[in-house]
Amino acid sequence: MKTFLEEVNERIGGVPIQRCYHCRKCTAGCPLAFAMEYNPNRVIKMIQMGMKDEVLNSSTIWLCASCETCITRCPNEVDIARMMDVLREMAIREGRTVKEKNILAFHQAFLNSIRSRGRINEPFMMVDYKLKSGDLFSDMGLGINMFMKGKLALISPKTRDLGAVKTIFEKTRNL
């Protein structure tokens, strides 16, 4: 049976987490570290220590914006943004309780939009997100203003090769 560290490293498929020597440059540059339960450096340490439940049940993995500032600053090129994505997917697959429910709803709406059209369709994605989150009307005025200013199209173009998109989703499901 694989350890938590081995499982995460395998799913990341890049630079192993063991390369981190905890210089904390990732945390110093992270624009959301102030809001996280555990900073990025601490998450790496927790993975190295096998603290799977604490990591997968934390709000930290859902707050990461995947801005990639961490990997840009990392002297060993540890891809923390990819690691956070892997941790989110692991939490979903294991049916973990998500503290940040609206972030999960947005994540699901985003992926549903990509899965169905091959790219983002903002109006469909917003409706999907609003229905999942239960927050139907809080920013409806903003959406109308964006539409009136031409910043929001009702229908976005579809990807020509939806088969390729479906293949990508099928391959990632089997990881």
GIFENBEL-V373022 format. One record per pair of residues at least 12 apart in sequence whose C-alpha atoms are under 10 Angstrom apart, sorted by the first residue. I is the first residue (numbers start at 1). J is the second residue. D is the distance in Angstrom with one decimal. If there is no record, write none. Layout:
((I J D) (I J D))
This chain:
((3 47 9.4) (3 48 9.3) (3 49 9.8) (3 50 7.0) (3 52 9.3) (4 46 9.8) (4 47 6.6) (4 48 7.9) (4 49 8.6) (4 50 5.5) (4 51 7.8) (4 52 6.3) (4 53 9.9) (5 17 7.8) (5 18 8.7) (5 44 9.2) (5 45 9.9) (5 46 9.2) (5 47 5.6) (5 48 5.7) (5 49 8.0) (5 50 6.5) (5 51 9.3) (5 52 8.8) (6 47 9.4) (6 48 9.2) (6 50 9.7) (7 47 9.9) (7 86 9.8) (7 90 9.8) (8 47 8.1) (8 48 9.8) (8 83 7.2) (8 84 9.7) (8 86 7.1) (8 87 7.5) (8 90 8.9) (9 47 9.9) (9 83 8.3) (9 86 9.4) (10 86 9.9) (10 175 9.4) (11 82 9.2) (11 83 8.3) (11 85 9.9) (11 86 6.6) (11 87 9.2) (11 89 10.0) (11 90 9.5) (11 175 7.3) (12 78 9.8) (12 79 8.1) (12 80 9.3) (12 81 9.9) (12 82 6.4) (12 83 6.1) (12 84 9.4) (12 85 8.9) (12 86 6.7) (12 87 9.6) (13 79 9.9) (13 82 9.4) (13 83 9.6) (14 77 9.2) (14 78 8.0) (14 79 7.6) (14 82 9.2) (14 83 9.7) (15 76 8.0) (15 77 6.9) (15 78 5.6) (15 79 7.1) (15 80 9.9) (16 76 9.6) (16 77 9.4) (16 78 7.0) (16 79 8.8) (17 44 6.9) (17 45 9.1) (17 47 8.5) (17 48 7.7) (17 76 9.5) (17 77 9.6) (17 78 6.3) (17 79 8.3) (17 80 8.6) (17 83 8.7) (18 44 8.6) (18 45 9.2) (18 47 9.7) (18 48 7.4) (18 76 9.9) (18 78 8.8) (19 75 9.5) (19 76 6.3) (19 77 8.4) (19 78 7.0) (20 41 8.5) (20 44 7.8) (20 45 8.8) (20 48 9.9) (20 74 8.4) (20 75 8.7) (20 76 6.7) (20 77 8.6) (20 78 6.7) (21 41 9.4) (21 44 9.9) (21 45 9.6) (21 74 9.9) (21 75 9.4) (21 76 8.5) (22 40 9.9) (22 41 6.3) (22 42 8.6) (22 44 8.5) (22 45 8.1) (22 74 9.7) (23 41 8.2) (23 74 8.4) (23 75 8.7) (24 39 9.1) (24 40 8.2) (24 41 5.9) (24 42 9.0) (24 70 9.3) (24 73 9.5) (24 74 8.5) (25 40 9.6) (25 41 8.5) (25 69 9.5) (25 70 7.2) (25 71 9.3) (25 72 9.5) (25 73 6.0) (25 74 6.3) (25 75 8.5) (26 39 8.8) (26 40 6.6) (26 41 6.8) (26 68 9.3) (26 69 7.1) (26 70 4.2) (26 71 7.1) (26 72 8.4) (26 73 6.1) (26 74 6.2) (26 75 9.6) (26 78 9.4) (26 79 9.9) (26 80 8.1) (27 39 6.0) (27 40 5.6) (27 41 6.1) (27 42 8.8) (27 69 9.4) (27 70 7.2) (27 73 9.5) (27 74 9.9) (28 40 9.4) (28 41 9.5) (28 69 9.7) (28 70 8.6) (28 73 9.1) (29 68 9.7) (29 69 6.3) (29 70 6.4) (29 71 9.8) (29 72 9.3) (29 73 7.4) (29 74 9.8) (30 64 8.7) (30 65 9.3) (30 66 9.8) (30 67 8.5) (30 68 8.7) (30 69 6.4) (30 70 6.4) (30 73 9.7) (31 64 9.1) (31 65 8.7) (31 67 8.7) (31 69 8.4) (31 70 9.6) (32 60 9.2) (32 63 7.2) (32 64 6.9) (32 65 7.7) (32 67 9.9) (33 60 8.6) (33 63 8.8) (33 64 8.5) (35 59 9.4) (35 60 8.2) (35 63 7.8) (35 64 9.7) (36 58 8.9) (36 59 6.9) (36 60 4.9) (36 61 8.5) (36 62 9.1) (36 63 6.7) (36 64 8.2) (37 55 9.9) (37 58 6.8) (37 59 6.3) (37 60 5.5) (37 61 9.2) (37 63 9.2) (38 54 9.9) (38 55 8.7) (38 58 7.9) (38 59 8.4) (38 60 6.1) (38 61 9.0) (39 60 7.5) (39 61 9.8) (39 64 9.9) (40 60 8.2) (40 61 9.0) (40 64 8.8) (40 70 8.3) (40 80 7.3) (40 81 9.3) (40 83 9.9) (40 84 8.9) (41 70 9.7) (41 80 9.0) (42 55 9.7) (43 55 6.7) (43 56 9.9) (43 58 9.6) (43 60 8.3) (43 61 8.7) (43 80 9.3) (43 83 9.7) (43 84 9.1) (44 78 9.8) (44 80 8.3) (44 83 8.9) (44 84 9.8) (52 87 9.5) (52 91 9.8) (53 91 9.4) (53 96 9.0) (55 84 9.9) (55 87 7.9) (55 88 9.8) (55 91 9.1) (56 84 9.8) (56 87 6.4) (56 88 7.3) (56 89 9.5) (56 90 7.5) (56 91 5.4) (56 92 9.1) (56 94 9.1) (56 96 7.2) (56 97 8.9) (56 98 8.8) (57 87 9.8) (57 88 9.6) (57 91 7.4) (57 96 6.5) (57 97 6.6) (57 98 6.7) (57 99 7.6) (58 88 10.0) (58 91 9.7) (58 96 9.8) (58 97 9.3) (58 98 7.9) (58 99 7.3) (58 100 9.1) (59 88 9.9) (59 97 10.0) (59 98 7.2) (59 99 5.7) (59 100 6.2) (59 101 9.7) (59 103 9.8) (60 84 8.5) (60 87 10.0) (60 88 9.7) (60 99 9.5) (60 100 9.1) (61 81 9.4) (61 83 8.9) (61 84 5.4) (61 85 7.5) (61 86 9.1) (61 87 6.6) (61 88 6.1) (61 89 9.8) (61 91 9.2) (61 98 9.8) (61 100 9.5) (62 84 7.9) (62 85 8.6) (62 87 9.0) (62 88 6.7) (62 91 10.0) (62 98 8.2) (62 99 8.4) (62 100 6.5) (62 101 9.0) (62 102 9.6) (62 103 6.5) (62 104 7.4) (62 107 9.3) (63 84 9.2) (63 100 7.9) (63 103 7.7) (64 80 9.4) (64 81 7.3) (64 84 6.9) (64 85 8.5) (64 88 9.9) (65 81 7.9) (65 84 9.3) (65 85 9.7) (66 79 9.9) (66 80 8.3) (66 81 4.9) (66 82 7.6) (66 83 9.7) (66 84 7.9) (66 85 7.9) (67 81 7.3) (68 80 7.6) (68 81 5.8) (68 82 8.6) (69 81 8.5) (88 104 9.0) (88 107 9.7) (89 173 9.8) (92 104 8.9) (93 173 9.7) (101 132 9.3) (101 133 7.5) (102 129 8.3) (102 130 9.3) (102 132 8.0) (102 133 5.6) (102 134 9.0) (102 135 9.3) (103 129 9.5) (103 133 8.9) (104 129 9.5) (104 132 9.3) (104 133 9.0) (105 128 8.5) (105 129 5.9) (105 130 8.5) (105 131 9.0) (105 132 5.7) (105 133 6.0) (105 134 9.7) (106 125 8.4) (106 126 8.5) (106 128 8.4) (106 129 5.5) (106 130 8.7) (106 132 8.2) (106 133 8.1) (107 129 8.6) (108 125 9.3) (108 128 8.7) (108 129 7.9) (108 132 8.9) (109 122 10.0) (109 124 8.6) (109 125 5.5) (109 126 7.6) (109 127 8.6) (109 128 5.6) (109 129 5.3) (109 130 9.1) (109 131 9.6) (109 132 8.1) (110 122 9.0) (110 124 9.6) (110 125 6.2) (110 126 8.9) (110 128 8.7) (110 129 8.2) (111 125 9.0) (111 169 9.5) (112 124 9.4) (112 125 7.7) (112 128 8.5) (112 129 9.9) (113 125 5.8) (113 126 9.6) (113 128 8.7) (114 158 9.6) (114 159 9.3) (114 162 9.6) (114 165 8.0) (114 166 9.5) (114 169 9.6) (115 162 8.3) (115 165 6.7) (115 166 6.7) (115 168 9.4) (115 169 7.4) (116 158 8.9) (116 159 9.6) (116 162 8.0) (116 165 8.8) (116 166 8.7) (117 156 8.9) (117 157 8.1) (117 158 5.2) (117 159 6.2) (117 160 9.1) (117 161 9.6) (117 162 7.0) (117 165 8.7) (117 166 10.0) (118 157 9.1) (118 158 6.3) (118 159 5.0) (118 160 8.2) (118 161 7.9) (118 162 6.0) (118 163 9.2) (118 164 8.8) (118 165 6.0) (118 166 8.5) (119 156 8.3) (119 157 8.0) (119 158 6.7) (119 159 6.5) (119 162 9.6) (119 165 9.2) (120 155 9.9) (120 156 7.5) (120 157 8.9) (120 158 8.8) (120 159 9.8) (121 152 9.5) (121 153 8.3) (121 154 8.0) (121 155 6.7) (121 156 5.4) (121 157 8.0) (121 158 8.6) (122 152 7.2) (122 153 7.6) (122 154 7.8) (122 155 8.3) (122 156 7.8) (123 143 9.0) (123 147 9.8) (123 152 7.7) (123 153 7.6) (123 154 6.1) (123 155 7.6) (123 156 8.9) (124 154 8.4) (124 155 8.5) (124 156 9.6) (126 143 9.4))
